[in-house]
Amino acid sequence: MTRQILSYQNFTADPFQDFYPNDDTKGATTILSWAYDLYGDSIVYACSFGAESMVLIDLLSHVKPDAQIVFLDTGLHFQETYDLIDEVTKRYPDLRIRLKQPDLSVEEQAAKHGSALWKRQPDQCCFIRKIKPLEEVLDSVPAWISGIRREQSLSRRKTDFVNKDERFKSIKVCPLIHWTWDDVWNYIRKRQLPYNELHDRNYPSIGCIPCTSQVMESDDLRAGRWTGQTKTECGLHTANNKHDS
């Protein structure tokens, strides 16, 4: 009998809502094994190459060594981020890492919408350079993996292991929901994993250069993103973020 694929259309509840993990990975390995057993090559990990990403990459390399990974290459990332991607590619050569770029280059975006759109209309910039590209990737698969954790922000506190993703009309699998920031770094150090060196320079959360700044004193793990603005999310993990491109 063919097992029915869990999809946006037939999702009713997180199948792991009564799962209370007590293993070393706080359920992450169980969730990844379930996801790849169910979806196989029809699931993609949307990877930011932040600290959580390094944990997930290492975990999934044991579950699915040739997993599909997509990085939303906005054209505005730090060189340190690209250097890390090169290092990860060498350490995990079987992983299928794809750098997905938006339809408009930074220069084309400036010509169409004006320079420094991220300052004037950051939501629209995120839509063009991140939301729409991921939308295109997920259009051909039923599910994706994300490294978000409940501890990161109030908006992420109710995230389940398996979620109905209203933004992309997809299933979003989040294996690290119970991990703390300390858990992430303890794992990185224990496994001697590569990571973005910007973390050592007081960048807890790393995105595009114009929208990421150093944080000297803050317990907010999302501090340093869109400093001086009310914006706290790029839109990948919120239900509504539609703008004309």
C-alpha positions as CSV (number, residue, x, y, z in Angstrom):
1,M,0.0,0.0,0.0
2,T,1.3,3.4,-1.0
3,R,1.6,5.8,2.0
4,Q,-0.2,9.1,1.5
5,I,2.2,12.1,1.3
6,L,1.4,14.7,3.9
7,S,0.6,17.9,2.0
8,Y,-0.7,21.4,2.5
9,Q,-4.1,20.2,1.2
10,N,-4.5,17.2,3.6
11,F,-2.7,18.6,6.6
12,T,-4.8,18.5,9.8
13,A,-2.3,18.6,12.7
14,D,1.3,18.0,13.5
15,P,1.8,14.2,13.6
16,F,4.4,14.8,16.3
17,Q,2.2,17.0,18.6
18,D,2.4,14.3,21.3
19,F,6.1,13.6,20.8
20,Y,8.2,14.7,23.7
21,P,11.8,13.9,22.7
22,N,14.4,13.0,25.3
23,D,17.3,12.2,23.0
24,D,20.5,14.1,22.5
25,T,19.2,15.9,19.4
26,K,15.9,16.9,21.1
27,G,14.0,15.1,18.4
28,A,15.8,16.6,15.4
29,T,17.1,13.2,14.1
30,T,13.7,11.6,14.5
31,I,12.0,14.4,12.6
32,L,14.6,14.4,9.8
33,S,14.4,10.6,9.4
34,W,10.6,10.8,9.2
35,A,10.8,13.7,6.7
36,Y,13.2,12.0,4.3
37,D,11.5,8.6,4.7
38,L,8.2,10.2,3.7
39,Y,9.3,12.7,1.1
40,G,12.6,11.4,-0.2
41,D,14.0,13.8,-2.8
42,S,10.7,15.8,-2.8
43,I,11.8,17.9,0.2
44,V,14.3,20.8,0.2
45,Y,16.2,22.4,3.1
46,A,16.1,26.2,2.8
47,C,19.4,27.0,4.4
48,S,20.6,30.4,5.6
49,F,24.1,29.1,6.7
50,G,23.6,30.5,10.1
51,A,24.6,28.7,13.3
52,E,21.4,26.6,13.3
53,S,22.1,25.7,9.7
54,M,25.4,24.1,10.6
55,V,23.7,21.8,13.1
56,L,21.0,20.8,10.6
57,I,23.5,20.2,7.8
58,D,25.5,17.9,10.0
59,L,22.5,16.0,11.2
60,L,20.9,15.6,7.8
61,S,24.2,14.5,6.3
62,H,23.8,11.3,8.4
63,V,20.2,10.9,7.4
64,K,20.3,11.9,3.8
65,P,23.9,12.6,2.6
66,D,22.7,13.8,-0.8
67,A,20.0,16.1,0.6
68,Q,18.8,19.0,-1.5
69,I,19.8,22.4,0.0
70,V,18.8,25.8,-1.4
71,F,20.5,29.0,-0.3
72,L,18.6,32.2,-1.2
73,D,21.5,34.1,-2.8
74,T,20.2,37.7,-2.7
75,G,23.5,39.1,-4.1
76,L,23.8,41.1,-0.9
77,H,25.4,38.6,1.5
78,F,28.7,38.9,3.3
79,Q,31.7,37.4,1.8
80,E,32.1,35.4,5.0
81,T,28.8,33.7,4.2
82,Y,30.0,32.7,0.7
83,D,33.3,31.4,2.2
84,L,31.3,29.2,4.6
85,I,29.3,27.7,1.8
86,D,32.5,26.8,0.0
87,E,33.8,25.2,3.2
88,V,30.5,23.2,3.7
89,T,30.7,22.0,0.1
90,K,34.1,20.6,0.7
91,R,33.2,19.0,4.0
92,Y,29.9,17.5,2.7
93,P,30.6,16.8,-1.0
94,D,27.5,14.7,-1.5
95,L,25.0,17.5,-0.5
96,R,23.3,19.1,-3.4
97,I,23.6,22.8,-2.6
98,R,21.9,25.2,-4.9
99,L,22.3,29.0,-4.8
100,K,19.0,30.4,-5.9
101,Q,19.1,34.0,-7.2
102,P,16.2,36.4,-7.8
103,D,15.0,37.4,-11.2
104,L,16.4,40.8,-10.8
105,S,20.1,41.5,-10.1
106,V,20.8,44.2,-7.5
107,E,21.5,46.7,-10.3
108,E,18.3,45.8,-12.2
109,Q,16.3,46.2,-9.0
110,A,17.8,49.6,-8.5
111,A,17.0,50.6,-12.1
112,K,13.4,49.4,-11.6
113,H,12.6,50.4,-8.1
114,G,15.3,53.0,-7.2
115,S,18.5,52.5,-5.2
116,A,18.7,51.0,-1.7
117,L,15.2,49.6,-1.8
118,W,16.0,47.9,1.5
119,K,16.0,51.3,3.2
120,R,12.8,52.6,1.8
121,Q,10.7,49.5,1.4
122,P,12.4,46.6,3.1
123,D,9.4,44.3,2.8
124,Q,9.3,44.7,-0.9
125,C,13.1,44.1,-1.2
126,C,12.8,40.9,0.9
127,F,9.9,39.8,-1.4
128,I,11.9,40.3,-4.6
129,R,15.2,38.8,-3.3
130,K,14.0,36.1,-0.9
131,I,10.3,35.4,-0.8
132,K,9.7,35.1,-4.6
133,P,12.8,32.9,-5.2
134,L,11.8,30.5,-2.5
135,E,8.2,30.5,-3.8
136,E,9.6,29.3,-7.1
137,V,11.7,26.6,-5.5
138,L,8.8,25.3,-3.4
139,D,6.4,25.3,-6.3
140,S,7.7,21.9,-7.3
141,V,7.9,20.2,-3.9
142,P,5.4,19.5,-1.2
143,A,7.6,20.2,1.8
144,W,10.6,22.1,3.0
145,I,12.9,22.1,6.1
146,S,13.6,25.2,8.2
147,G,16.0,25.7,11.1
148,I,13.9,28.1,13.1
149,R,13.7,27.6,16.8
150,R,11.0,28.5,19.4
151,E,13.5,30.4,21.5
152,Q,14.4,32.9,18.7
153,S,11.4,35.2,18.9
154,L,7.8,35.6,20.1
155,S,6.6,35.0,16.5
156,R,8.3,31.6,16.4
157,R,7.3,30.4,19.9
158,K,4.4,28.3,18.7
159,T,6.2,26.6,15.9
160,D,5.6,22.8,15.7
161,F,7.8,20.1,14.3
162,V,5.5,19.8,11.3
163,N,3.6,22.9,10.2
164,K,1.0,23.9,7.6
165,D,2.8,26.7,5.9
166,E,0.2,29.3,4.8
167,R,2.8,31.5,3.2
168,F,4.0,29.0,0.6
169,K,1.0,26.6,0.7
170,S,3.4,23.9,1.8
171,I,4.5,21.7,4.7
172,K,7.3,23.2,6.8
173,V,9.4,20.8,8.9
174,C,11.3,22.4,11.8
175,P,13.5,19.8,13.5
176,L,15.2,22.3,15.9
177,I,12.2,23.8,17.7
178,H,13.3,22.7,21.2
179,W,17.0,23.7,20.8
180,T,18.4,26.6,22.7
181,W,21.2,29.0,21.5
182,D,23.5,27.2,23.9
183,D,22.5,23.8,22.5
184,V,23.4,25.0,19.0
185,W,26.8,26.2,20.0
186,N,27.6,23.2,22.2
187,Y,26.9,20.9,19.2
188,I,29.0,23.1,16.8
189,R,31.9,22.9,19.2
190,K,31.5,19.2,20.0
191,R,31.4,18.3,16.3
192,Q,34.0,21.0,15.4
193,L,31.7,22.3,12.7
194,P,32.6,25.2,10.5
195,Y,30.5,28.3,11.0
196,N,30.2,31.9,9.9
197,E,33.1,33.8,11.5
198,L,30.8,36.9,11.8
199,H,29.3,35.1,14.8
200,D,32.6,35.8,16.6
201,R,32.2,39.5,15.9
202,N,28.9,40.0,17.6
203,Y,26.5,39.1,14.8
204,P,24.0,36.6,16.4
205,S,21.8,36.6,13.2
206,I,23.3,37.1,9.8
207,G,21.4,38.1,6.7
208,C,22.1,40.6,3.9
209,I,24.8,43.2,4.5
210,P,22.5,46.4,4.4
211,C,20.1,44.8,6.9
212,T,22.5,43.2,9.4
213,S,24.5,45.0,12.1
214,Q,26.7,44.1,15.1
215,V,25.0,43.7,18.5
216,M,27.1,44.7,21.5
217,E,24.5,44.2,24.3
218,S,21.3,42.3,23.8
219,D,19.7,39.0,24.7
220,D,17.5,39.2,21.6
221,L,18.8,36.5,19.2
222,R,17.2,38.4,16.3
223,A,18.9,41.7,17.3
224,G,21.0,43.3,14.6
225,R,18.4,42.7,11.8
226,W,16.8,45.7,10.3
227,T,18.1,48.0,13.1
228,G,16.0,51.1,13.6
229,Q,13.0,49.6,11.8
230,T,9.9,47.8,13.1
231,K,10.6,45.0,10.8
232,T,11.9,41.8,12.5
233,E,11.3,39.1,9.8
234,C,12.1,38.8,6.2
235,G,8.8,37.2,5.5
236,L,9.8,33.6,5.0
237,H,8.1,32.6,8.2
238,T,5.1,34.8,8.2
239,A,1.8,34.1,6.5
240,N,1.4,37.3,4.5
241,N,4.1,39.0,2.6
242,K,3.0,39.9,-0.9
243,H,4.4,42.7,-3.0
244,D,4.7,43.5,-6.6
245,S,8.0,42.6,-8.1
